[in-house]
Amino acid sequence: MSENSIKKSSYNPYVFFGSLIVLLVMVLYVSIFKVQAQEQMDVAKAWINTNFGWFYVLTVAIILITSVFLFFSRYGDIKLGPDHSKPNYSTMSWLSMLFAAGMGIGLMFWGVSEPIVHFLSPPDAKPETIEAARESMKLVFFHWGLSAWAIYAVVAVILAYFAFRHGLPLTLRSALYPLIGNRIYGVCGHLVDIFAVLGTIIGVSTTLGMGVQQINSGLNHLYDLPMGVGIQALLIIVTMMLVSCSVFSGLDKGVKRLSELNMVFAILLLLFVLVCGPTLFILQTFMQNMGGYLSGIVSRTFNLYAYESTDWVGNWTIFYWAWWLAWSPFVGSFIARISRGRTIREFIAGAMLVPAAFTLIWMTVFGDTALHFVLYDNYQALADSVSNNYSMGLFTFLEHFPFSSFACFFAVLMIFLFFVTSADSASMVIDMFASNGKTDTPVWQSLFWVIVITVVTIALMYSNGLQALQTASILSALPFAFALLFAMWGLVKALFLDATKKELRKQSLNISRPAPRSSGGWQRRLRNLTMFTRRSHVIRFIDEVVKVALEEVSEELNKQGCTATVLCDDEKNRVRLELEHEGKVYFAYEVRPRHYLLPDIISRTSTDEEDSQENRSYFRADVHLLEGGQDYDIMGWSKEDVIGDILDQYETYLHFIHITN
């Protein structure tokens, strides 16, 4: 199949069928040879922890440093999309969606259990002491704080930047563009996207298997529903049926509304525990936990317990870093998908700082309350419950509160909704990976991947192959970490070029005051400034002046050996000059009509209601380059003025090429 036919198809057959074949082989292997597969995975995991644990730690440290650098540097002002683009979602909807897809379900599972586990068996403190409790929360903050969200944020920035600003596919292959260039469209790109599909399916399946055990535990706790694979398989089928309904609703109605509902529920449960629990203790410990976390983040980031003979760091910290890395293609792609139009600084704040802050608040409210119950209320049943079954920790914890039955039911409902949201997001992302980054594919494709996730999860649960495949997914984080470091280097390099181009344009152009090259002088310029034109006037100006100017420039460029084309979009009334080299556009100058509200200081009178509505707005002839809208108007300029502006922009571009090569 040719490359053009692949691009026209609603899916990429190489990725679509290649992923299914490899997935079938993997599932059959871990199901039939489950003991052998688990042993092999464990040996490989131990080998990687021993020999490459330092590399995981270094990678996460570089990712965190890069995220902070992007936030404070001049690159933070660059948009993930054209310069004129605006966010598609409100800030609250955006935060809700990325949180629900990122770690919402993990907080429900580990919010109580992990602090208790570290309290019972800390790496460097006496178990079940005040010191162990203090160290436990420092470890929890470290595992769930800035480092984890930085991994998601960096992957998302790379994908969103190259997809929305440079027109590359919104798939994992685009992260390798700085490394292999146009080869991302060939075999290498197909293999990378197959890896992303497999990683997402395995990650979602293992997480779904883990979460359905917690749902089963909650229903057993509330209604004595039997614990077992059969019941859990039924729960998965019910969950995925709801996921299918959400898929039919689409991103704006399905995932968006469910995410907003999840966020409201999470805040309500958080407030319930805060108010009904040891409130003053929680507030005090949060301040102390935050101080301990921030003061020790550097030492903990690089701590491998190299001087101690312990497997703790491999079983916890290295495991977490590998899991976040393995999970990042899915979460990063989803976050990128919903973040078009935001600046990098705004994105880092929203995708790393805000979720990390909420996560640390959640861990304090649930974790320190659980520790208070065990340390000061002698609620030993909670510690015993966590030791026996991590999934029961939350429900045993809620038993110590008023309205415990309702609180447990509410928690089960939250877990259920989090899974519906995560699975819906995953099916959408998998469909993007298998469809060259397309977001307008037929609904059946997303539903197909929902079915695949369901079948894989149930098959692995019945065959006890879930853990082996989860281990395999974590092992895949090692090669991905190498590729991610190179992709980050490529991102910084591309941002440098982007920022340099913008600064050169500001230095070389005085675009708001073009020199009057034709008759009329300053009087004509003043008249243009005070005119608030109608759409029809702008369209006529583009057709009669701008188009003619672009055609004359194009003709002259072609005479000089360049490949220049003038494209007209009659439907949107846009006209565009493109310069190509080896089939790719490297410079473009476009003028399009753009609507604006009339400034309050300007008033117009009209007796007709429709005219009055029209009089409250006006149109400009705005200039757009490859980087997006440039926020200046050329309405009323002469043909010579327009040609001069084209040449100014082209001269700036050539100067940029000269100093960056």
Order of alpha helices (4+ residues) and beta strands (2+ residues): alpha-alpha-alpha-alpha-alpha-alpha-alpha-alpha-alpha-alpha-alpha-alpha-alpha-alpha-alpha-alpha-alpha-alpha-alpha-alpha-alpha-alpha-alpha-alpha-alpha-alpha-beta-beta-beta-alpha-beta-beta-alpha
